[in-house]
Amino acid sequence: MNKEFSYSYGDYYHKDKFARMRFDIVFSILTEFMNEGVKVLDIGCYDGAMLEILKKGTEKIDYIGVDGDELALEIAQLKGARVMNINFEFEKLPFEHNYFDMVIMGEMLEHLRDPSQLMTQAKDMVKPNGVVLISLPNECTVYHRFKMLLGKGIDGMGFQPGYHMHFPTLQQNKEFVSRYFKIIKEEYWYHLGVGGFAEKIIDKIPAKVIKFLVKTWPALFARGVIYLCQK
């Protein structure tokens, strides 16, 4: 997985307003759990962007980030993160039973061949009264359906490494997560960065209209879903 996402190191989360939207939602969900000394495991931490978000809640956070991208982990370390280089496909997470107050898996399960084994590990490592935050994409929006109709493919990436291996709908996401955790809250986010002429047209639509569509028909208009879960 090393350097597969090097196109977006560093400033990606600061420059992309839709990525910032997703992180703002994450913070709003987790802020009540951000007590001093909270033990957090960020699975698929990438370059440590999540740590920056969580520190808005408390600076005194016991954060560990794990990922398989060496360069991204180096950047995360510069941000103050404790990190571990782990290939989730072949290595198990070396943490104790019921150790973490919070486990985060943001936009990464869809990249794994077998995400179920990681879900099982996460369930084992989070405390009985802890929380798990999971963010997953919706690959069945109106935009994706139109692309498929034109033969463009769901994400247009084909066989390029590092991209999605699973293309779930919102319903499939919920069914999958519910096998392992009790969902206590869910929020949707959207993304208009579709590229080309289509993006220019969509970008003219007022934000309040987009938000209404996402809230009313999330299966068609939400780009992804964020779940807050417990055992």
C-alpha beads as a LAMMPS data file, in Angstrom:
LAMMPS data file: protein, C-alpha beads

231 atoms
230 bonds

1 atom types
1 bond types

-500.0 500.0 xlo xhi
-500.0 500.0 ylo yhi
-500.0 500.0 zlo zhi

Masses

1 110.0

Atoms # bond

1 1 1 0.000 0.000 0.000
2 1 1 3.033 2.264 0.258
3 1 1 2.612 5.622 -1.552
4 1 1 -0.515 4.545 -3.423
5 1 1 -2.263 7.749 -2.326
6 1 1 0.695 10.125 -2.637
7 1 1 -1.358 12.478 -4.823
8 1 1 -3.222 13.718 -1.771
9 1 1 -0.705 13.862 1.066
10 1 1 -0.577 16.903 3.273
11 1 1 -3.020 19.636 2.296
12 1 1 -5.786 17.461 0.822
13 1 1 -8.075 17.659 3.852
14 1 1 -7.521 21.382 4.210
15 1 1 -8.190 22.254 0.564
16 1 1 -11.143 19.966 -0.165
17 1 1 -14.294 21.532 1.325
18 1 1 -16.192 18.262 1.111
19 1 1 -13.483 16.378 2.987
20 1 1 -13.647 19.125 5.612
21 1 1 -17.411 18.647 5.773
22 1 1 -16.947 14.968 6.532
23 1 1 -14.376 15.711 9.231
24 1 1 -16.623 18.367 10.779
25 1 1 -19.406 15.787 11.015
26 1 1 -17.000 13.310 12.610
27 1 1 -15.954 15.890 15.200
28 1 1 -19.553 16.829 16.004
29 1 1 -20.346 13.156 16.605
30 1 1 -17.281 12.414 18.730
31 1 1 -16.910 15.650 20.696
32 1 1 -18.942 14.397 23.698
33 1 1 -16.555 11.449 24.040
34 1 1 -13.359 13.511 23.872
35 1 1 -12.442 13.377 27.541
36 1 1 -8.920 13.938 28.812
37 1 1 -6.776 10.836 28.316
38 1 1 -9.217 9.133 25.941
39 1 1 -7.578 6.159 24.229
40 1 1 -8.117 6.308 20.460
41 1 1 -7.164 3.846 17.739
42 1 1 -7.362 5.294 14.219
43 1 1 -7.296 2.362 11.796
44 1 1 -6.219 3.615 8.389
45 1 1 -4.971 6.881 9.874
46 1 1 -3.188 7.885 6.651
47 1 1 -1.306 11.162 7.293
48 1 1 -2.833 11.895 10.706
49 1 1 -5.555 14.312 9.599
50 1 1 -7.967 12.783 12.118
51 1 1 -5.631 13.567 15.004
52 1 1 -5.767 17.251 14.098
53 1 1 -9.566 17.105 14.209
54 1 1 -9.755 15.236 17.508
55 1 1 -7.371 17.650 19.219
56 1 1 -10.046 20.304 18.882
57 1 1 -11.853 18.356 21.604
58 1 1 -8.866 17.803 23.878
59 1 1 -5.110 18.085 23.479
60 1 1 -4.590 15.315 26.023
61 1 1 -5.512 12.406 23.793
62 1 1 -3.845 8.975 23.807
63 1 1 -3.873 8.458 20.044
64 1 1 -2.426 5.593 18.010
65 1 1 -2.650 5.613 14.232
66 1 1 -2.078 2.520 12.117
67 1 1 -1.660 2.381 8.347
68 1 1 0.313 0.611 5.657
69 1 1 1.648 3.728 3.929
70 1 1 5.135 4.592 5.174
71 1 1 5.287 8.152 3.865
72 1 1 1.815 8.976 5.210
73 1 1 2.873 7.676 8.635
74 1 1 5.961 9.881 8.579
75 1 1 3.697 12.894 8.026
76 1 1 1.403 11.708 10.830
77 1 1 4.377 11.502 13.186
78 1 1 5.265 15.111 12.411
79 1 1 1.758 15.980 13.636
80 1 1 2.454 14.271 16.952
81 1 1 0.880 10.892 16.286
82 1 1 2.119 7.582 17.626
83 1 1 1.999 5.308 14.607
84 1 1 2.405 1.688 13.565
85 1 1 2.990 0.383 10.059
86 1 1 0.569 -2.515 9.570
87 1 1 -0.739 -4.226 6.449
88 1 1 -4.354 -4.936 7.391
89 1 1 -4.695 -7.645 4.768
90 1 1 -2.069 -9.896 6.327
91 1 1 -1.284 -8.647 9.849
92 1 1 -3.449 -8.559 12.956
93 1 1 -3.584 -5.489 15.169
94 1 1 -1.378 -6.088 18.261
95 1 1 -3.603 -4.494 20.905
96 1 1 -5.219 -5.764 24.077
97 1 1 -8.808 -6.875 24.555
98 1 1 -11.148 -4.022 25.608
99 1 1 -8.304 -1.477 25.538
100 1 1 -9.569 1.515 23.533
101 1 1 -12.281 4.027 24.366
102 1 1 -12.667 4.857 20.696
103 1 1 -11.883 3.079 17.440
104 1 1 -12.097 4.944 14.132
105 1 1 -12.265 3.412 10.663
106 1 1 -12.748 6.245 8.204
107 1 1 -13.132 5.579 4.482
108 1 1 -10.863 2.541 4.517
109 1 1 -12.885 -0.680 4.817
110 1 1 -13.859 -0.470 1.144
111 1 1 -10.164 -0.707 0.228
112 1 1 -9.652 -4.131 1.849
113 1 1 -10.155 -7.553 0.336
114 1 1 -11.704 -8.833 3.569
115 1 1 -12.927 -5.986 5.803
116 1 1 -14.820 -8.415 8.046
117 1 1 -11.667 -9.604 9.827
118 1 1 -10.800 -6.022 10.728
119 1 1 -14.314 -5.410 12.062
120 1 1 -13.942 -8.448 14.315
121 1 1 -10.634 -7.140 15.670
122 1 1 -12.086 -3.678 16.279
123 1 1 -14.967 -5.157 18.237
124 1 1 -12.533 -7.048 20.433
125 1 1 -10.315 -4.034 21.161
126 1 1 -12.957 -1.425 22.033
127 1 1 -14.184 -1.214 25.626
128 1 1 -17.761 -2.324 26.455
129 1 1 -18.743 1.317 26.980
130 1 1 -16.542 2.586 24.146
131 1 1 -17.537 3.808 20.699
132 1 1 -16.622 2.909 17.141
133 1 1 -16.880 5.419 14.313
134 1 1 -17.111 4.036 10.789
135 1 1 -17.278 6.065 7.592
136 1 1 -18.187 4.366 4.310
137 1 1 -18.957 5.546 0.772
138 1 1 -22.219 5.265 -1.112
139 1 1 -21.363 3.983 -4.590
140 1 1 -24.943 4.028 -5.864
141 1 1 -25.729 7.743 -6.117
142 1 1 -27.531 9.215 -9.112
143 1 1 -24.149 10.267 -10.442
144 1 1 -22.694 6.753 -10.142
145 1 1 -25.771 5.221 -11.785
146 1 1 -25.465 7.627 -14.691
147 1 1 -21.769 6.791 -15.104
148 1 1 -22.570 3.095 -15.175
149 1 1 -25.276 3.708 -17.776
150 1 1 -22.650 5.386 -19.970
151 1 1 -20.211 2.527 -19.435
152 1 1 -17.743 4.704 -17.504
153 1 1 -17.523 2.454 -14.445
154 1 1 -18.453 3.312 -10.879
155 1 1 -15.300 5.251 -10.006
156 1 1 -13.495 5.313 -13.338
157 1 1 -10.318 3.844 -11.828
158 1 1 -10.530 0.352 -13.260
159 1 1 -7.534 -1.721 -12.210
160 1 1 -5.451 1.053 -10.654
161 1 1 -4.038 0.060 -7.236
162 1 1 -5.107 1.700 -4.030
163 1 1 -8.719 2.456 -4.900
164 1 1 -11.964 0.822 -3.829
165 1 1 -12.315 -2.937 -3.923
166 1 1 -15.947 -2.804 -2.758
167 1 1 -18.711 -0.553 -4.071
168 1 1 -21.485 -0.662 -1.444
169 1 1 -24.879 0.986 -1.361
170 1 1 -26.113 2.653 1.829
171 1 1 -28.289 -0.354 2.607
172 1 1 -25.353 -2.736 2.166
173 1 1 -23.230 -0.532 4.440
174 1 1 -25.837 -0.672 7.187
175 1 1 -26.299 -4.410 6.898
176 1 1 -22.540 -5.001 7.039
177 1 1 -21.842 -2.749 10.027
178 1 1 -24.862 -4.134 11.925
179 1 1 -23.341 -7.609 11.865
180 1 1 -20.663 -6.421 14.286
181 1 1 -21.978 -3.348 16.093
182 1 1 -25.104 -1.603 17.272
183 1 1 -25.528 1.601 15.266
184 1 1 -26.585 4.432 17.578
185 1 1 -26.255 7.348 15.166
186 1 1 -25.804 7.883 11.432
187 1 1 -25.040 11.007 9.434
188 1 1 -24.688 11.563 5.693
189 1 1 -22.231 13.691 3.785
190 1 1 -22.082 14.689 0.142
191 1 1 -19.451 15.506 -2.466
192 1 1 -19.801 17.497 -5.664
193 1 1 -16.235 16.954 -6.844
194 1 1 -17.212 14.723 -9.757
195 1 1 -14.930 16.401 -12.279
196 1 1 -15.374 17.822 -15.755
197 1 1 -18.459 19.530 -17.138
198 1 1 -20.797 17.703 -14.733
199 1 1 -19.064 19.230 -11.718
200 1 1 -19.431 22.747 -13.140
201 1 1 -23.171 22.219 -13.566
202 1 1 -23.745 20.606 -10.163
203 1 1 -21.691 23.281 -8.429
204 1 1 -24.287 25.862 -9.494
205 1 1 -26.952 24.159 -7.375
206 1 1 -27.460 25.967 -4.018
207 1 1 -26.087 24.081 -1.021
208 1 1 -29.483 24.100 0.711
209 1 1 -30.982 22.243 -2.266
210 1 1 -28.247 19.608 -2.144
211 1 1 -28.714 19.194 1.614
212 1 1 -32.460 18.747 1.127
213 1 1 -31.889 16.064 -1.511
214 1 1 -29.360 14.259 0.685
215 1 1 -31.699 14.301 3.676
216 1 1 -34.754 13.237 1.667
217 1 1 -33.188 10.641 -0.641
218 1 1 -29.798 9.696 0.867
219 1 1 -29.526 6.528 -1.214
220 1 1 -29.495 8.679 -4.339
221 1 1 -27.654 11.800 -3.215
222 1 1 -25.476 11.094 -0.150
223 1 1 -21.850 10.416 -1.094
224 1 1 -21.260 8.536 2.124
225 1 1 -22.455 7.663 5.603
226 1 1 -20.864 7.977 9.041
227 1 1 -21.928 5.574 11.772
228 1 1 -21.417 5.900 15.500
229 1 1 -21.526 2.418 17.004
230 1 1 -21.191 0.440 20.200
231 1 1 -20.840 -3.245 20.977

Bonds

1 1 1 2
2 1 2 3
3 1 3 4
4 1 4 5
5 1 5 6
6 1 6 7
7 1 7 8
8 1 8 9
9 1 9 10
10 1 10 11
11 1 11 12
12 1 12 13
13 1 13 14
14 1 14 15
15 1 15 16
16 1 16 17
17 1 17 18
18 1 18 19
19 1 19 20
20 1 20 21
21 1 21 22
22 1 22 23
23 1 23 24
24 1 24 25
25 1 25 26
26 1 26 27
27 1 27 28
28 1 28 29
29 1 29 30
30 1 30 31
31 1 31 32
32 1 32 33
33 1 33 34
34 1 34 35
35 1 35 36
36 1 36 37
37 1 37 38
38 1 38 39
39 1 39 40
40 1 40 41
41 1 41 42
42 1 42 43
43 1 43 44
44 1 44 45
45 1 45 46
46 1 46 47
47 1 47 48
48 1 48 49
49 1 49 50
50 1 50 51
51 1 51 52
52 1 52 53
53 1 53 54
54 1 54 55
55 1 55 56
56 1 56 57
57 1 57 58
58 1 58 59
59 1 59 60
60 1 60 61
61 1 61 62
62 1 62 63
63 1 63 64
64 1 64 65
65 1 65 66
66 1 66 67
67 1 67 68
68 1 68 69
69 1 69 70
70 1 70 71
71 1 71 72
72 1 72 73
73 1 73 74
74 1 74 75
75 1 75 76
76 1 76 77
77 1 77 78
78 1 78 79
79 1 79 80
80 1 80 81
81 1 81 82
82 1 82 83
83 1 83 84
84 1 84 85
85 1 85 86
86 1 86 87
87 1 87 88
88 1 88 89
89 1 89 90
90 1 90 91
91 1 91 92
92 1 92 93
93 1 93 94
94 1 94 95
95 1 95 96
96 1 96 97
97 1 97 98
98 1 98 99
99 1 99 100
100 1 100 101
101 1 101 102
102 1 102 103
103 1 103 104
104 1 104 105
105 1 105 106
106 1 106 107
107 1 107 108
108 1 108 109
109 1 109 110
110 1 110 111
111 1 111 112
112 1 112 113
113 1 113 114
114 1 114 115
115 1 115 116
116 1 116 117
117 1 117 118
118 1 118 119
119 1 119 120
120 1 120 121
121 1 121 122
122 1 122 123
123 1 123 124
124 1 124 125
125 1 125 126
126 1 126 127
127 1 127 128
128 1 128 129
129 1 129 130
130 1 130 131
131 1 131 132
132 1 132 133
133 1 133 134
134 1 134 135
135 1 135 136
136 1 136 137
137 1 137 138
138 1 138 139
139 1 139 140
140 1 140 141
141 1 141 142
142 1 142 143
143 1 143 144
144 1 144 145
145 1 145 146
146 1 146 147
147 1 147 148
148 1 148 149
149 1 149 150
150 1 150 151
151 1 151 152
152 1 152 153
153 1 153 154
154 1 154 155
155 1 155 156
156 1 156 157
157 1 157 158
158 1 158 159
159 1 159 160
160 1 160 161
161 1 161 162
162 1 162 163
163 1 163 164
164 1 164 165
165 1 165 166
166 1 166 167
167 1 167 168
168 1 168 169
169 1 169 170
170 1 170 171
171 1 171 172
172 1 172 173
173 1 173 174
174 1 174 175
175 1 175 176
176 1 176 177
177 1 177 178
178 1 178 179
179 1 179 180
180 1 180 181
181 1 181 182
182 1 182 183
183 1 183 184
184 1 184 185
185 1 185 186
186 1 186 187
187 1 187 188
188 1 188 189
189 1 189 190
190 1 190 191
191 1 191 192
192 1 192 193
193 1 193 194
194 1 194 195
195 1 195 196
196 1 196 197
197 1 197 198
198 1 198 199
199 1 199 200
200 1 200 201
201 1 201 202
202 1 202 203
203 1 203 204
204 1 204 205
205 1 205 206
206 1 206 207
207 1 207 208
208 1 208 209
209 1 209 210
210 1 210 211
211 1 211 212
212 1 212 213
213 1 213 214
214 1 214 215
215 1 215 216
216 1 216 217
217 1 217 218
218 1 218 219
219 1 219 220
220 1 220 221
221 1 221 222
222 1 222 223
223 1 223 224
224 1 224 225
225 1 225 226
226 1 226 227
227 1 227 228
228 1 228 229
229 1 229 230
230 1 230 231
